[in-house]
Amino acid sequence: MNWHRGFERRLRRALQQAKALATNLGRSVKFADDAGDGSSRMDLTWITGRLALGGGIWTAEHMSEIARAGITHIIDMQIEFDDTPLAEPLGIDVLWNPTDDDFQPKEPELFQRGVEFALQALEREDAKVFIHCAAGVHRAAMMTLALLCSQGWELEDAMQTISSRRPVVDFAEVYVNSVEKFLQQQVKTAN
């Protein structure tokens, strides 16, 4: 029972940090714990018809919402929690790609794992991919950016599309630079 209390404390702290970040960015956002009607809802934004970006799943109830949304694959960028045990009973494939939101450069291999997983998933016509971290502000956004650019999107167009659909996203310069480094490595590998 002690692990449960510790998890709840970490979850509350992560949500408080995410809300504080959104407030500091001058943006208002609804999080899964404050649907406003006493219920809970999943924090998910569709970027394309088959690609969604959002915050932490955390509970079996939220994972069920993910399944009802048609999500077949998840790229979990949060270091705080591995979704795999929640997803397995629903037949959802998870890539746990734990990443610290520390505003430090990220290695190309981090993006390569996520992009390969997503591209393989999207080969199936019925597949839908959900990329998330704890708040859906930094880590998930940079992975979504890497995926879209790997699919042929221009960097600026991808950033604009992501930001227009999910205004809470914050593209930290160090993370954008990390995505650019990954994309440059992809080009070198292809040649």
Sine and cosine of phi, psi and omega as CSV:
sin_phi,cos_phi,sin_psi,cos_psi,sin_omega,cos_omega
0.00,0.00,-0.48,0.88,0.00,-1.00
-0.90,0.44,-0.59,0.80,0.02,-1.00
-0.88,0.48,-0.56,0.83,-0.01,-1.00
-0.91,0.41,-0.70,0.72,0.04,-1.00
-0.90,0.44,-0.66,0.75,0.03,-1.00
-0.90,0.44,-0.65,0.76,0.04,-1.00
-0.90,0.44,-0.71,0.71,0.00,-1.00
-0.87,0.49,-0.65,0.76,0.04,-1.00
-0.88,0.47,-0.72,0.70,0.01,-1.00
-0.90,0.44,-0.63,0.77,0.02,-1.00
-0.90,0.43,-0.73,0.68,0.03,-1.00
-0.87,0.50,-0.67,0.74,0.01,-1.00
-0.90,0.44,-0.68,0.73,0.01,-1.00
-0.90,0.44,-0.66,0.75,0.02,-1.00
-0.92,0.39,-0.63,0.78,0.04,-1.00
-0.89,0.45,-0.67,0.74,0.02,-1.00
-0.90,0.44,-0.65,0.76,0.01,-1.00
-0.91,0.42,-0.68,0.74,0.02,-1.00
-0.90,0.43,-0.66,0.75,0.02,-1.00
-0.89,0.45,-0.67,0.74,0.02,-1.00
-0.88,0.48,-0.72,0.69,0.00,-1.00
-0.88,0.48,-0.66,0.75,0.03,-1.00
-0.90,0.44,-0.70,0.72,0.01,-1.00
-0.89,0.46,-0.49,0.87,0.02,-1.00
-0.99,0.13,-0.04,1.00,0.01,-1.00
0.96,0.26,0.44,0.90,-0.05,-1.00
-0.86,-0.51,0.58,-0.81,0.06,-1.00
-0.97,-0.23,0.71,-0.70,-0.03,-1.00
-0.54,-0.84,0.59,-0.81,0.09,-1.00
-1.00,-0.01,0.75,-0.66,0.05,-1.00
-0.96,-0.27,0.26,-0.97,-0.11,-0.99
-0.85,0.53,-0.43,0.90,-0.06,-1.00
-1.00,0.02,-0.02,1.00,-0.06,-1.00
-0.71,-0.70,0.83,0.56,-0.01,-1.00
-0.89,0.45,-0.34,0.94,0.09,-1.00
1.00,-0.09,-0.27,0.96,-0.03,-1.00
-0.89,-0.45,0.31,0.95,-0.01,-1.00
0.99,0.10,-0.16,0.99,0.03,-1.00
-0.99,-0.12,0.06,-1.00,0.01,-1.00
-0.87,-0.49,0.59,-0.80,0.08,-1.00
-0.66,-0.75,0.42,-0.91,-0.04,-1.00
-0.98,0.20,0.63,-0.78,0.03,-1.00
-1.00,0.01,0.99,-0.14,-0.11,-0.99
-0.59,-0.81,0.73,-0.68,0.04,-1.00
-0.81,-0.59,0.81,-0.59,0.05,-1.00
-0.98,0.19,0.83,-0.56,0.03,-1.00
-1.00,-0.05,-0.68,0.74,0.15,-0.99
-0.76,-0.65,-0.02,-1.00,0.01,-1.00
-0.91,0.42,-0.31,0.95,-0.06,-1.00
-0.81,-0.59,0.10,1.00,-0.07,-1.00
-0.72,-0.69,0.84,-0.54,0.01,-1.00
-0.86,-0.51,0.40,-0.92,-0.03,-1.00
-0.72,-0.69,0.63,-0.78,0.01,-1.00
-0.09,-1.00,-0.28,-0.96,-0.05,-1.00
-0.99,-0.12,-0.07,-1.00,-0.09,-1.00
-0.86,0.52,0.54,-0.84,0.00,-1.00
-1.00,0.05,-0.79,0.61,0.18,-0.98
0.92,0.38,-0.59,0.81,-0.13,-0.99
-0.76,-0.65,0.35,-0.94,0.06,-1.00
-0.89,0.45,-0.57,0.82,0.04,-1.00
-0.87,0.49,-0.72,0.70,0.02,-1.00
-0.92,0.39,-0.61,0.80,0.04,-1.00
-0.90,0.44,-0.59,0.81,0.07,-1.00
-0.90,0.44,-0.61,0.79,0.08,-1.00
-0.88,0.47,-0.65,0.76,0.03,-1.00
-0.87,0.50,-0.72,0.70,0.01,-1.00
-0.89,0.45,-0.67,0.74,0.01,-1.00
-0.91,0.42,-0.44,0.90,0.04,-1.00
-0.97,0.22,-0.08,1.00,0.03,-1.00
1.00,0.00,0.14,0.99,0.02,-1.00
-0.92,0.39,0.77,-0.64,0.02,-1.00
-0.94,-0.34,-0.34,0.94,-0.07,-1.00
-0.63,-0.77,0.61,-0.79,0.00,-1.00
-0.79,-0.61,0.73,-0.69,0.22,-0.98
-0.96,-0.30,0.94,-0.33,-0.06,-1.00
-0.99,-0.12,0.97,-0.26,-0.05,-1.00
-1.00,0.01,-0.12,0.99,-0.07,-1.00
-0.98,0.19,0.63,-0.78,0.07,-1.00
-0.99,0.10,-0.29,0.96,-0.15,-0.99
-0.96,0.28,-0.44,0.90,-0.16,-0.99
-0.33,-0.94,0.73,-0.68,0.05,-1.00
-1.00,-0.09,0.87,-0.49,-0.04,-1.00
-0.97,0.26,-0.22,0.98,-0.18,-0.98
-0.78,0.63,-0.75,0.66,-0.02,-1.00
-0.89,0.45,-0.50,0.87,0.04,-1.00
-0.97,0.24,-0.52,0.85,-0.10,-1.00
-0.99,0.10,-0.55,0.84,-0.10,-0.99
-0.80,0.59,-0.72,0.69,-0.03,-1.00
-0.89,0.45,-0.34,0.94,-0.03,-1.00
-0.99,-0.16,0.00,1.00,0.02,-1.00
0.96,0.29,0.40,0.92,0.02,-1.00
-1.00,-0.09,0.77,-0.63,0.02,-1.00
-0.99,0.13,0.70,-0.72,-0.03,-1.00
-0.83,-0.55,0.72,-0.69,0.25,-0.97
-0.96,-0.29,0.94,-0.33,0.10,-1.00
-1.00,0.08,0.92,-0.38,-0.07,-1.00
-0.86,-0.50,0.91,0.42,-0.18,-0.98
-0.86,0.51,0.80,-0.60,-0.09,-1.00
-0.69,-0.73,0.76,-0.65,0.05,-1.00
-0.98,0.20,0.71,-0.70,0.06,-1.00
-1.00,0.01,0.93,0.37,-0.15,-0.99
-0.95,-0.33,0.13,0.99,0.00,-1.00
0.83,0.56,0.60,0.80,0.11,-0.99
-0.93,-0.37,0.44,-0.90,0.04,-1.00
-0.83,0.56,0.58,-0.82,0.02,-1.00
-0.94,-0.34,0.61,-0.79,-0.05,-1.00
-0.96,0.26,0.54,-0.84,0.02,-1.00
-0.83,0.56,-0.51,0.86,-0.02,-1.00
-0.87,0.49,-0.54,0.84,0.04,-1.00
-0.86,0.51,-0.73,0.68,0.00,-1.00
-0.95,0.33,-0.62,0.78,-0.02,-1.00
-0.85,0.52,-0.70,0.71,0.02,-1.00
-0.84,0.53,-0.75,0.67,-0.04,-1.00
-0.92,0.39,-0.70,0.71,-0.02,-1.00
-0.90,0.43,-0.71,0.70,0.02,-1.00
-0.87,0.50,-0.70,0.71,0.01,-1.00
-0.87,0.50,-0.75,0.66,-0.05,-1.00
-0.92,0.39,-0.71,0.70,-0.02,-1.00
-0.89,0.45,-0.63,0.78,0.05,-1.00
-0.90,0.43,-0.67,0.74,0.03,-1.00
-0.88,0.47,-0.71,0.71,-0.10,-1.00
-0.95,0.31,-0.12,0.99,0.14,-0.99
-0.91,0.42,-0.45,0.89,0.08,-1.00
-0.99,0.17,0.77,-0.63,-0.06,-1.00
-0.90,0.44,-0.47,0.88,-0.05,-1.00
-1.00,-0.02,-0.02,1.00,-0.09,-1.00
-0.97,0.23,0.59,-0.80,0.14,-0.99
-0.69,-0.72,0.68,-0.73,-0.10,-0.99
-0.92,-0.40,0.72,-0.70,0.09,-1.00
-0.91,-0.42,0.86,-0.51,0.06,-1.00
-0.95,-0.30,0.81,-0.59,-0.02,-1.00
-0.55,-0.83,0.32,-0.95,0.19,-0.98
-0.75,-0.66,-0.47,-0.88,-0.02,-1.00
-0.96,0.30,-0.68,0.73,-0.07,-1.00
-0.87,-0.49,-0.16,0.99,-0.02,-1.00
0.94,0.34,0.57,0.82,-0.06,-1.00
-0.92,-0.39,-0.74,0.67,-0.08,-1.00
-0.92,-0.39,-0.93,0.36,-0.16,-0.99
-0.89,0.46,-0.74,0.68,0.01,-1.00
-0.91,0.41,-0.59,0.81,0.02,-1.00
-0.90,0.44,-0.67,0.74,-0.02,-1.00
-0.93,0.36,-0.57,0.82,0.05,-1.00
-0.94,0.34,-0.62,0.78,0.05,-1.00
-0.89,0.46,-0.67,0.75,0.05,-1.00
-0.87,0.50,-0.73,0.69,0.00,-1.00
-0.88,0.48,-0.66,0.75,-0.01,-1.00
-0.91,0.41,-0.76,0.65,-0.01,-1.00
-0.86,0.50,-0.69,0.72,0.01,-1.00
-0.91,0.41,-0.55,0.84,0.06,-1.00
-0.93,0.37,-0.36,0.93,0.04,-1.00
-1.00,-0.01,0.07,1.00,0.07,-1.00
0.96,-0.28,-0.01,1.00,0.05,-1.00
-0.94,0.33,0.55,-0.84,0.16,-0.99
-0.96,0.26,0.58,-0.82,-0.07,-1.00
-0.81,0.59,-0.78,0.63,-0.05,-1.00
-0.90,0.44,-0.65,0.76,0.03,-1.00
-0.90,0.44,-0.67,0.74,0.01,-1.00
-0.90,0.44,-0.71,0.71,0.01,-1.00
-0.88,0.48,-0.67,0.74,-0.02,-1.00
-0.91,0.41,-0.68,0.73,0.00,-1.00
-0.90,0.44,-0.74,0.68,0.01,-1.00
-0.86,0.50,-0.75,0.67,-0.03,-1.00
-0.90,0.43,-0.60,0.80,-0.02,-1.00
-0.95,0.33,-0.51,0.86,-0.01,-1.00
-1.00,0.06,-0.49,0.87,-0.01,-1.00
-0.72,-0.70,0.99,0.12,-0.11,-0.99
-0.87,0.50,-0.36,0.93,-0.01,-1.00
-0.95,0.31,-0.26,0.97,0.00,-1.00
-0.86,0.52,0.64,-0.77,0.06,-1.00
-0.78,-0.62,0.92,-0.39,0.01,-1.00
-1.00,0.03,1.00,-0.01,0.05,-1.00
-0.89,0.45,0.68,-0.73,-0.07,-1.00
-0.82,0.58,-0.67,0.74,-0.03,-1.00
-0.89,0.45,-0.56,0.83,0.01,-1.00
-0.97,0.25,-0.64,0.77,0.06,-1.00
-0.89,0.46,-0.67,0.74,0.05,-1.00
-0.88,0.48,-0.61,0.79,0.03,-1.00
-0.91,0.42,-0.65,0.76,0.05,-1.00
-0.90,0.43,-0.68,0.73,0.02,-1.00
-0.87,0.49,-0.66,0.75,0.03,-1.00
-0.88,0.47,-0.68,0.74,0.05,-1.00
-0.87,0.49,-0.72,0.69,-0.02,-1.00
-0.90,0.44,-0.62,0.78,0.06,-1.00
-0.89,0.45,-0.65,0.76,0.02,-1.00
-0.91,0.42,-0.62,0.79,0.05,-1.00
-0.87,0.50,-0.68,0.73,0.00,-1.00
-0.90,0.44,-0.70,0.71,0.01,-1.00
-0.88,0.47,-0.65,0.76,-0.01,-1.00
-0.92,0.40,-0.59,0.81,-0.02,-1.00
-0.94,0.34,-0.45,0.89,-0.04,-1.00
-1.00,0.05,0.00,0.00,0.00,0.00
